[in-house]
Amino acid sequence: MKSNPTSSSNADTRDNGNSLVERSIAAWNPLHNSERGLEESMLRSWSNPARKGQLRTDVLVLQTREAFLSQKTMTKWSRLNLDDYVLLPATSGSFVRRDESFFISNFWHSTTEPDPGGKYLKLLQHDLSQCFGRTLQTMSGIIRNCGFGWYYPLFEPRLWILYEVAMYLLTSTKWSTVSGFPDMQEFLTHILEMVRFGVKETLEKYKYRCSYSRDKEFLTAWLELLVLLRRLRVHIDEVRKLMDYLIWNHSTQVFIQSTREGHSIELF
């Protein structure tokens, strides 16, 4: 590629641009499916070869979470690193959300680099990783203790949705409140399959996915715990108590859980 920048480099830029555009569109909130035709058309026009890879001014360029947390110094925008970014429309609507996107304010420590040694980047990475992790950890508490509302388009094997539905249903006795809706049926079936055949087996069978590998590890672990408690037939009240403790406390404790048959189980 470096030996022939005139031909292969331009082609590579266009290919990367197309990949960036399609990856960005896939990352948008699925609830925009019926309302985002203009934004999709706008974004795809950016990857048109006639534009020669020029960046439009009507899109926002955001670095991905994984790229930000793994970098050693503050990086500058470059078309050579398009895999590190997603594009969001600079239009009205909830394409940019405060719980998903962060603006970083940082003063420059030299005339050429904002943070040459990465000192302040490390501090920001630490704070944001704590924020990301804590947000994920407390989400199950919100799902478990609130009413559940949804609108899903055609079924897609999205791991976050399966986790949310499983967290709500496997910590309650209210299956009837969601079982009659067509857009919920496949998720209900897969939850039952997880209980019967195993979490990883079910996720692999239906090719469940999420954008970040770290999220997948986190969600899979919670699903494994929920399924284990259901298989052990631990009473729902005890399941909720255990989940609350895991969410809001950080110390180790022995739990004596009661099953529906009257047996006791020690959980550490």
N, C-alpha and C positions, 0 to 999 in steps of 0.2 A: 504494500500500500504506500509506503513512504517513497519508493523508488519511482512511482508514477503518479504524482499528486494531481495532474491535470484530469485524468480520467477516473481512476479507481477511487481517489479521495472524494471526488464529487459524488460518485455513485454511493460510496459508503455514507456520506453525509445525508443523502436523500433517504437511504435505507434506515439509518438511525432516526431520522426525522419522522418517517412513517411509523416506526416502532414507538417512538415517544408519543405521537398523536394517539395511536390506538390504545396504548397503555394508559394514557391520561383519560381518555373517554371511558374506558372500562372502570377507572377508579372513581368516577363521578357517582354521586348519590343515585342509587337505582330508582328513586322516586321521581327523578327527572326524565325517565324514559320517554314519556309522552309529551314533554315540553321543551326538549333541548335540540330540536332539529336545526335551528338557526346556529346554535353554538357549535354543534358538530360540523356543520358545513363550513363555518368560519375557521375552525381549527384545522380541518383537513386541507383547506386552501393554503395553509402555511407550509405544508409538506409538499406542495406542488413543485415539480422540478423547475418551473419557470421562475419561482421566487429565489432559487439558488440558496436555500437554507436560511434566508433572512428571517429574523424573529419579528413577529407581529407585535404591535404596541397594544393590542386589545386582548391580550392574554396575560395572566400572571404566571410567573415561573417560580415554582416552589421546589426546594430540595427535599428529597424523601427523608423520612425519619432515619432509615437505616444508613443512608449516606452521611447524614449529619453526625450521627453518633459514632461512626467509624473513622471519620477523617482526622488527620493529625494537625492540620492547620486550617484556618479559614480559606475556603477556596473561592475562586472567581468563576463566573459563568463561562463555560466553554462548550462549543459544539462537539468537542471531542469526548465529553463526558455526559452525553444525553441520558444515559441509563440512570443517572443520579437525580433526575428531575421529573416532575409532572407539570402539566399545564392546566390551569383553571381559567374559565372565561371571566373576563373583567366586566361582567354584566350584573344586573340586579338578580337577586335570587340567592339561594343558600348553597352555592357552589363552594364558597369559602366559609368555614365554620370555626368558631373560636375553640371548640373542643378538639379540632383536628388539625388546625393550622396555627403556627406561631410566628410572630414577627420578632426578630432578634435585634435589639439596639446595641451597637458596639462601636466605641470610638477607635479611630485608627492610631496605632502606636508607632507607625513609621509612614513615610511618604509613599512607599510602594506596597506594603503589606499591612492589613489591619491588625494582625496578631502574630508576628513572626515566629515566636516560640510556642505558640499554642496554649499559653498560660490561661487566658480567659476563656478560650474554647473549651478547655477541660472543665472549668467551673460550670459553663453553660451546659455542657453535655451531661454532667452529673445532675444538675438541677432538672433538666428536661427528662432524663431517664427516670428519675424519681417520680416526676409528674406523670409520664407515660405509664409507668408501672403501677402507681397508686390509682390512677384512673381505671386501669383494667381491673385491678383487684377489687375496687369498691363497686364496680358495675353490677356484679352478681347480687349484691345486697339491694341495689335499686330494683333490679328485675324481680327479685324474690318478694319484695315487700310492697310493690305497687301493682295497680291493675295493668293489664297487658293489652296494648292496641297495636294493630299492624295493618299493612296493606302490601302484599307481595305481588310482583308481576309473575310471569311464567316461571316455573320452578328452575332454579339454578342451584347447584350444590355449594352454597356459600356457608362456610364453617361458622362464621359469626351468627348467622341466623339460626342454624341448628343449635348452637350453644345457648342462644337467648331463649329459644322455645323450650329446650331441655331444662334449663335452669328454672324456668317458670313452672313447668309441669311436674318435674321430678321433686319439687319441694312443695307441692300442693296436692289437693284432692279435686281440683277443678278442671279435669280433662274435658268435661262436657261443655265448658264455656268456649272451647276452641275446636272441638272435634267435628262440628258440622260445617266447617268452611272449606271449600275446595282447595284454596291456596295454602291450606295447612296440612293437607292429607299426607303428602310425601314426607314431610318432616316428622309427623307423628309415626308413620310407618318405620322410618329410619331410627327413631328413638327406641321403639320396641325392638328393632333388630339389634341395636347396641346392647340392650339389656339381655337379649337372648344369646347373641353370637360374639359380642365384644365390640369395643369402641373402634380400635384401629382397623379391624376387619371391615366394619361398616363404612368408615371414612374412605378406605382404599377402594372398596367395592363401588361406591358411588362418586369417587374422585372429588371429595370435598376439598375446597381450597380457600385460602385467604391471602391477602396481599403480602403479608410479612411472615417469614418463617418463625420469628419469635412469638408472634401471636398464635400461630398454629400449635406450638409447644404448650403455650399457656392454656389455650382453650381445650386441647386434648387432655391435659392433666385434670382440669375441672370436670370434664365429661367422664373420665375414668372414675373419679371419686363419686360422682352422682350415680353412676351405674353400679358401682360396688355397693353403695348403701341400699340401692333398690334391690339388688340381688340378695343382700343379707336380710332384707325385709325389715330394716330399721324403721321405726314409727316416724311418720312425717314430722311430728313435733320435735323429735330428737334430731332429725336431719336438719331442720331449720336452726335449732340451737347450735349444732356443730358448725354449720355454715356461717352463722353470725360470728361465732368465736374466731374462725379462721380469717374472716374479713377484717374484723376490728381489733384483733389482738395479735401480738407478735411473740408471745412466750409459749413454751411447751407445756402441755397439760394432758393428763390421762382422762379420757371420757369413758364413762360406763353407759353404753347405749342399749336400749331395750328394743328387741324385735317384736313383731306382731304376734309371735308365738310365745312371748314371755321369757325368752332367753336374754342373757346379758353378753355384750361384746365390749372388750376393752380396745379403745382406739387411742393411739399415741400421737 
